[in-house]
Amino acid sequence: MAILNRHLKVQFRWLLSAFFTVAADRSFADLAMETETARILEPGHFEISSAFEFQTDPCGKEYALPMAFEIGLYRHLELLIEPVPFTSIRPKGGEAATGVGDLETTLTYLIIEEKKYVPAVALAGEIKFPTAATITIAPNYSAPVLPLSTDHVAADSTWR
């Protein structure tokens, strides 16, 4: 019975991901790696993306299904919510772990708009919420701390 429930949960996650991909009126290719950009969404606009990650090395394998929900809040402000609904870590010779990963939230503010000879510059602060159930998936994370850290600065330039 436990195997059946686990199988149904995996199928549900895949169907949910497929639904969001098909339900969009426009779809774009999504990068499987995280990138920072100074291109802020317009207020009221949103983007939903998902990827399947597979990593392997001599120590083991790891699978993950990260998602991203990006929402334009104001003219120069956007919110990014990044849940990881599925993570599976399979080390060789160690204890395997499968479950939900951490939840990251990022606020990005556009400081300088792009001009003819000036690149756009944005400042972002991120909080990681330790939602993973096991230490194997998310080791040694503490609770989020406010105020937001400003360790991410993105400059994106497209010269016209």
C-alpha positions, -999 to 999 in steps of 0.1 A, spaced: 0 0 0 28 24 8 44 18 -26 11 26 -43 7 58 -24 43 68 -32 37 60 -69 5 81 -69 24 111 -54 51 109 -80 25 107 -108 6 137 -93 37 158 -93 45 150 -129 9 157 -139 9 190 -121 41 200 -138 27 190 -172 -5 209 -166 14 242 -159 34 237 -190 4 231 -213 -19 256 -196 3 286 -204 -7 306 -235 30 310 -243 58 286 -235 95 292 -235 124 269 -230 135 270 -194 171 267 -181 178 239 -157 203 262 -139 195 292 -119 204 326 -134 201 361 -121 187 389 -143 178 426 -141 148 421 -163 118 426 -140 83 414 -148 56 440 -154 31 444 -125 4 417 -127 24 395 -150 37 361 -139 59 332 -151 57 296 -140 86 273 -147 98 238 -138 127 216 -146 140 181 -140 175 180 -126 197 149 -127 232 149 -112 256 120 -109 292 116 -97 313 88 -82 296 93 -48 260 88 -60 230 103 -78 206 131 -72 172 139 -88 151 170 -82 121 188 -96 126 225 -88 98 250 -97 97 288 -99 67 312 -96 77 347 -106 53 376 -100 56 413 -110 44 432 -79 52 468 -88 69 487 -116 104 478 -103 97 450 -79 91 413 -84 87 382 -61 102 348 -69 90 317 -50 111 286 -56 97 254 -41 113 220 -47 84 195 -45 106 165 -51 142 157 -43 159 123 -42 194 118 -30 210 84 -36 246 82 -23 266 51 -28 271 34 5 251 59 24 215 64 35 192 76 7 166 103 12 135 113 -8 112 142 0 104 178 -4 133 203 -7 137 238 8 116 268 -2 134 299 -14 118 334 -18 135 363 -35 125 399 -38 142 417 -67 142 455 -71 153 473 -102 177 501 -91 188 514 -125 167 511 -157 185 502 -189 195 531 -211 214 533 -244 249 531 -227 239 521 -192 230 485 -182 201 477 -160 210 469 -124 189 450 -99 193 442 -62 179 409 -48 175 395 -13 167 359 -7 153 339 23 156 302 24 129 284 45 141 250 58 111 229 46 131 197 38 122 168 61 157 153 64 192 166 70 204 146 39 183 169 16 190 202 34 218 200 59 224 225 87 201 253 76 188 277 103 156 297 102 154 327 79 166 360 93 153 395 85 162 419 72 168 405 38 204 400 28 216 418 -3 241 393 -15 227 389 -50 234 418 -74 225 412 -111 235 434 -139 220 426 -173 231 446 -203 217 446 -238 233 473 -259 210 489 -285 
